[in-house]
Amino acid sequence: MDLKVYYRKLRQIEQEMPEEFVVVKSLATPDGGISGRLTEVARFLAAKMAADGLAVLAEKAEAALFRERVAEEQKQEEQKRASAKVQFTMLTESDLRALQQQGRGGSKE
């Protein structure tokens, strides 16, 4: 394999990509690669995967749906983590008495 030709091909593929991060669709490979999986990767890596025959650029509609799905999953995960947080405050007896007196409308001052 001529490395100059390979890297020239990589640069050419990379220059044709519109964004810094692109969505690629995997191709079936003899070593067990599964076809059709979408992944967002850096432009250079996408160019390398395309040159090596491991993936192709996803269509714009596929990429948009993929990014929407990932954003929704991330939002759901953040909500799940936020709901799992438990907050509590420890009060001393004097703090509790002061709060109770404030609730009754009285104050010590």
Secondary structure as UniProt FT lines:
FT   HELIX           3..15
FT   STRAND          21..26
FT   TURN            30..31
FT   TURN            35..36
FT   STRAND          38..42
FT   HELIX           43..51
FT   TURN            52..53
FT   STRAND          55..57
FT   HELIX           60..84
FT   HELIX           93..103
FT   TURN            104..105
//
